[in-house]
Amino acid sequence: MKYVYVALAFTLLAGPASAQAINLLKGDGMPKTMQEVVKEQEIEDAYKKKMKEIPDQKASSDPWGNVRSADTPKSTPSAHRSKTR
């Protein structure tokens, strides 16, 4: 009975492992015709042209960026404390 369980475990583990070897997105492996190559090149050129037409993004607007500037003096904690306790 122990061997049946071991064989069942190997069978269950072998299914997903063999499924990983199948590549469904690979295609049929046929070479591309000249028309397909030209069409893909036209699509790529049109994409690059459209990407050049898109304006650059503005710098990010940070609402807290100018709250404290570098030249603002920091207060010292000893100046605000009273000497008597």
C-alpha positions in Angstrom: 0.0 0.0 0.0 2.9 2.3 0.8 4.1 1.9 -2.8 0.7 2.9 -4.2 0.8 6.2 -2.2 4.4 6.9 -3.4 3.4 6.2 -7.0 0.3 8.4 -6.6 2.4 11.2 -5.2 4.8 11.0 -8.1 2.0 11.0 -10.6 0.4 14.1 -9.0 3.7 15.9 -9.0 4.6 14.9 -12.6 1.5 16.5 -14.1 2.3 20.2 -13.3 6.0 19.6 -14.1 5.2 18.3 -17.5 2.7 21.1 -18.1 5.5 23.7 -17.6 7.3 22.4 -20.7 4.4 23.3 -23.0 4.7 26.8 -24.5 1.4 27.9 -25.9 2.6 31.4 -26.8 5.4 30.1 -29.0 3.5 30.1 -32.2 3.6 27.8 -35.2 7.3 28.5 -36.0 6.6 29.6 -39.6 9.0 32.2 -40.9 7.5 35.6 -41.5 6.7 36.8 -45.0 8.1 40.1 -46.4 4.6 41.6 -46.1 4.5 40.7 -42.4 7.9 42.2 -41.8 7.0 45.4 -43.6 3.7 45.7 -41.7 5.4 45.2 -38.3 8.0 47.8 -39.3 5.2 50.3 -40.2 3.5 49.7 -36.9 6.8 50.2 -35.0 7.5 53.4 -36.9 4.0 54.7 -36.2 4.4 53.9 -32.5 7.7 55.8 -32.3 6.3 58.8 -34.1 3.3 59.0 -31.7 5.6 58.7 -28.7 7.6 61.7 -29.9 4.4 63.7 -30.2 3.5 63.2 -26.6 4.7 66.3 -24.6 7.0 65.8 -21.6 5.4 65.7 -18.2 5.7 68.8 -16.0 7.8 68.5 -12.9 5.8 67.0 -10.1 4.0 69.5 -8.0 4.9 68.9 -4.4 2.6 70.9 -2.2 4.9 70.6 0.8 8.1 71.2 -1.1 8.3 74.9 -0.2 7.0 74.8 3.4 10.4 74.9 4.9 13.2 76.2 2.8 16.9 75.6 3.4 17.5 79.2 4.6 14.8 79.1 7.3 16.5 79.2 10.7 15.8 76.4 13.0 14.8 77.4 16.5 17.0 76.1 19.3 15.2 74.2 22.1 17.3 76.0 24.8 16.0 79.4 23.8 12.4 78.4 24.4 13.0 76.8 27.8 12.7 78.7 31.0 15.6 78.4 33.3 13.5 77.9 36.4 11.7 74.8 37.0 
